[in-house]
Amino acid sequence: MRRPGPLALVVGALAVVACSTSAIRAQTPPEQQNLLPNGGFEQGLVGWAQPAPATLDVVEEPTHSGGSAGRVTASGPGSVTLLTQYSRVPVEPGTEHTLQLAVRDPDGYVRDVRLEFLDGEGARVAIEASLLPSTPSASWQQVEVGPVTAPRDAAYARLVVRAEATGAGSAFHVDSAELSAGPAPEPTSTPTATPPEAPATEPASFASLTNGDFELPGETAWGWRAHAGEVAVASEGGTRVATLTSRGPSTVWLHQSFAVEGGRWYEAAGLLRPVANAALARLRVGWYASEDASGAQLSTADSNELIGISDSFARVSTGPIRAPVGARSAQLRVMLRPAGGAPAILHADGLSFARTAPPPNPAVAPSPATPPTPEAMPTFFLALTNGDFELPGDTPYGWRAHAGDVVVGSEGDSRSVTLTSRGRSTAWLHQSFAVEGGRWYEAAGLLRAVSNAALVRIRIAWYGSEDASGAQLSTDDSNELTGFSDSFAEVSTGAIRAPEEARSAELRVMLRPASGAPAVLNADDVSFERTAPPPPELTSQAPIARPPQAPEPSFFASLTNGDFELPGDTPYGWRAHAGEALVTSEGATQAALLTSRGAATAWLHQSVRVEGGRWYQASGRLRGGPNAAAAVIRVAWYASDDASGPQLSATDSVTLEGASDSFVPVSTGAVLAPGDARSAQLRIMLRPLGEAPATLHADDVAFTRTAPPPAPAVDVAEAAAPTPEATPEPSFFAALTNGDFELPGETPYGWRSHAADAAVTSHDGSRVASLTSRSSTAAWLHQSFSVGSGGWYEAGGRLRLVSDASLARLRVAWYASEDASGPQLSAADSEAVEDVDGSFASVSTGAIRAPDDARSAQLRIMLRPAGEAPAVLHADNVTFVRSAAPPPASSEAPPEAGEAATSVVPPSAASAAAPIPTLEPYRVRSASAILLRITELLPNPPQGGGDAEYEWIEVGNVGTAAVSLAGLILVDNHGRIALPTLTLPPGGAFVVAGPRAAIGDALALRRGEGLFNGLGNSGDRLALATEGGAVIDALSYGSDGSVDQPPLRAPPAGRSLQRRFDAAGRLIDALVAELPSPGRIEAHAPAEAGAPPPAATPPPAPPGPGGPPGAGGGGRRGRRRAARTALERRVAAQAARRGSGQQPHGLDRARLDRRGRPRGRRRAPCPRAAAGRAAAERPGFAAPEAALATLRERRAGAAEAAGPVNRGAPALTPRRRRRTPRA
């Protein structure tokens, strides 16, 4: 419904129509159709597009009208643009349209509200905007745009809200959006009174500065023109100010040209206020010899600079500046340099340019800015310095003389330089500075030959070095002055192009004497600046004769031609892969057009030099065309000097999905080059939807050094979790990373989303990934990594359907490329989760084989929504590991490469096959010299429900020195746990436990989701290793024989598996304990009450030469002694328990194999052994010493045959010998 009455706030309407608004509004019919049917968000988000980088959601309060409103929340600092998806709302050309919107902006983020008109192709043809004040307001403000007449080429309209967020969480609200259309305005014979209008025709040059206060009526600043940006006039504090907005990362300016008198003193000044994303703002005066500020620029003068953004206006001034003698016109520029690719905004007011008195004589009042001493004067500059020779000093600061003498003198009220030759040789004054290869420049100056001069000129010498040293590439000369003259004359090289390989240049003011007598030359206002390329020459044979171009290099010192403005049909400096590249016109500017050749990803690329360990940012503006699936800017890092060889890593910008009607800014944000990076390749990438050619436009691409991002706050609860280094997030990994989503951050590090929004949330004390779809199409979370051709793998994880989801599963897609780009070879899926029941379900692909030509894979967590409403999926403990091949079926062929194996592998077969290779990398090398061991674990807690919440693992320091846990991990079949950075003293223990585990006051890391996906009750494996893959300790128990063969005994419910070691880290025994002791390392098995004391044994001897370390010294004899001692202790303890009526809680003899270790499965005892046990169980029985001695002899024989007992590092393939049981 239309709301009558005056608006609370209307900013930026044209002054010409402001007075007639009430009359037009009175003629509007009382009831007009709202062309935006869901303007009040009563139907959810239907019709509204998700802003970037931000999220739009519906809230019930606060509201302006009705029961709902829209809330926009920024995900980071920068520009936020909210669009309606009504870009196809038809409009009638010539019809008036009025846009109304209620905005609640408590923090002052919203800049303006726009009504944009588009043509039939979706290109923007007109904009009408209302600017909002930057003062925050917690109340609703009603903003109106128009009435405005749709242009004759308009076909559609849309609403746009633009804001500038200061950081993550910045928010504003919108509601009650209405777009109404009325009849075309009828001409009237008696026009209403209007304020004074500006002249009808706006000249290109003025006699003096005009409209510097911007009070002349009009939507744009009359008399001023914008370069590479947009200009508008807005009200601020009751006055009109100019608003300059950049379009990309390039410097923009507002400019006006006017007449000046050469040699006169002037001053430019004004009030500037950088509003958003501004790095620098200032005034610049450019002097010209022409009457209309055209042609070559003589020199420039700048005001003081404003750095960053400001809440208030600040005055800037050039101070007194002298127009060059040959100047006839000047151009005043209000300059704005953006801080990044996001639009920068600058307000300007009170600009002036007027004649002034010259500054005090430097000889009387020295300038406070004193140049460095001659000894400290550099030999190289970033740009030409002191070209007007006004810096104080007897010699020209920054300049050096060759074969002559140089001094600075006064010419009237100006300083100029005098060069005097020493003989017949040519003398010159020179300065060296940096240049960019392939750019256009112009050198100019004022010269006067005073005496004995045959020829004077300016020469530019180009060099491939960084400091104008070494061999000269080429030279360019200005026009020549012959003889001598009474006045200064201007010389210029005109537009000259630096060679592609040029990195520096030297400007020389040259003097050739006419004879051996000294020759004298005066010079002033020497300049060297970037310029436009020369206009093309027309010939009768061809419409345009382009200047010849040097061979295009394949590598640059920095990004070149990112704005694609260098002449040519193809983008100079860029090369295309799997596509074709052209340069096309986009309005008044040029852009690159990339067209794919097939279904493979195409890209435009350029290679540049970088410094390892430095922060960079890549950005640009992209516009997807027909058949474009996605577009992104990627930075690939290389250790070579020319971006050749293997790629170190890559970083992507935000992804632009599908086709778009206008350019969209994208950026990588601040990214850190790897420490060993020497070069990088910037790629503008295009992924087609299919075989049909896809197109992508690109413009204003930049790659620059930047400041590092602010350090994120670290949660205390995450202090023990491994945090990624302050490096950019790569788009490709060597192996699956952050599958448990425990790395800190609001989004899952290492993962990217497609057609959905991804975040990290907490569930039952653990961090899980949350995926929310944006539409009814399938969405997924994905990560890409390397794989081995033909290898067997398995993907697994836990998924939970939260709302409005019909199906979820894991999918592995195989690729032949090195980075999961290009066409997909094949895919394999896990089983599907289809029930929205609020609990996690485990899914797995089973054993799947990578195709023979696969080099990379992409793991996708797939979500299929049930309808248009956003579907939500939670995921956790996602893994992708090497797997054993399934046993071949006798009647079926083995599975094809890339397909899931359908045969079910029973546990016994799985354990008999090759171990699941989560532990396989840790078998490569050992770190058992680190005296940390897995001393106890509780895999089968007595509580019911989820075991993972009650399980725990104890890691103990069995050595005699303190050991740090930093950089160590626990690994099982399905995941890994990083240990915190702390130091264990000798005998100390650390426990990793589930959130509800009964561990008393033990030093512990409690994990909200439990241990891995739960330790297996019937069997599992476990390793303690370094992050580099070296094993410190490992074990397997129950049905898992991958490490211990036979495996250690699986403890029953409520009992723990204890392992005991000597001071050298060698395993002594492993037993099942009735009373678990988390946080306390158990000593060697003591003799219990009633048992005879064990025989004294000498302390362990160091390992002997020539063999593996043993428990009692080197060689077989030491191993025998260790086995015999362990057996004696066990037998004595068991005899004591039976004699006292206790049930044995350790390992009885029926469960010991010949090596004194627990049996994986009880064997049928022989009759004589059964009779012996029956006799021993009679009341009052005590084992006689003779029987004990006999048992010792038998066990000693078994130990001699069994070999070493040390299992501090996992046994790879222990020898298993079949022996006939003794009677």
PEDA-V683758 format. One record per run of one state. SS is the DSSP state (@ for helix, = for strand, . for the rest). FROM is the first residue (numbers start at 0). LEN is the number of residues. If there is no record, write none. Layout:
{{SS/FROM/LEN} {SS/FROM/LEN}}
//
This chain:
{{./0/14} {@/14/4} {./18/2} {@/20/7} {./27/20} {=/47/1} {./48/3} {=/51/1} {./52/1} {=/53/6} {./59/9} {=/68/6} {./74/3} {=/77/7} {./84/4} {=/88/2} {./90/5} {=/95/10} {./105/4} {=/109/9} {./118/5} {=/123/8} {./131/5} {=/136/13} {./149/6} {=/155/10} {./165/5} {=/170/11} {./181/24} {=/205/1} {./206/18} {=/224/3} {./227/1} {=/228/8} {./236/2} {=/238/8} {./246/5} {=/251/8} {./259/5} {=/264/12} {./276/1} {=/277/11} {./288/8} {=/296/6} {./302/3} {=/305/2} {./307/6} {=/313/4} {./317/3} {=/320/2} {./322/6} {=/328/10} {./338/6} {=/344/11} {./355/18} {@/373/3} {./376/4} {=/380/1} {./381/18} {=/399/3} {./402/1} {=/403/8} {./411/2} {=/413/8} {./421/5} {=/426/8} {./434/5} {=/439/12} {./451/1} {=/452/11} {./463/8} {=/471/6} {./477/3} {=/480/2} {./482/6} {=/488/4} {./492/3} {=/495/2} {./497/6} {=/503/10} {./513/6} {=/519/11} {./530/6} {=/536/1} {./537/7} {=/544/1} {./545/10} {=/555/1} {./556/18} {=/574/3} {./577/1} {=/578/8} {./586/2} {=/588/8} {./596/5} {=/601/8} {./609/5} {=/614/10} {./624/3} {=/627/11} {./638/8} {=/646/6} {./652/3} {=/655/2} {./657/6} {=/663/4} {./667/3} {=/670/2} {./672/6} {=/678/10} {./688/6} {=/694/11} {./705/10} {@/715/3} {./718/11} {=/729/1} {./730/2} {=/732/1} {./733/18} {=/751/3} {./754/1} {=/755/8} {./763/2} {=/765/8} {./773/5} {=/778/8} {./786/5} {=/791/12} {./803/1} {=/804/11} {./815/8} {=/823/6} {./829/3} {=/832/1} {./833/7} {=/840/4} {./844/3} {=/847/2} {./849/6} {=/855/10} {./865/6} {=/871/11} {./882/17} {=/899/1} {./900/6} {@/906/6} {./912/7} {@/919/4} {./923/2} {=/925/1} {./926/5} {=/931/7} {./938/8} {@/946/3} {./949/2} {=/951/6} {./957/5} {=/962/2} {./964/3} {=/967/5} {./972/2} {=/974/4} {./978/4} {=/982/2} {./984/4} {=/988/6} {./994/9} {=/1003/4} {./1007/11} {=/1018/8} {./1026/4} {=/1030/8} {./1038/9} {=/1047/1} {./1048/7} {=/1055/6} {./1061/5} {=/1066/7} {./1073/41} {@/1114/25} {./1139/9} {@/1148/3} {=/1151/1} {./1152/5} {=/1157/1} {./1158/8} {@/1166/10} {./1176/8} {@/1184/18} {./1202/21}}
//
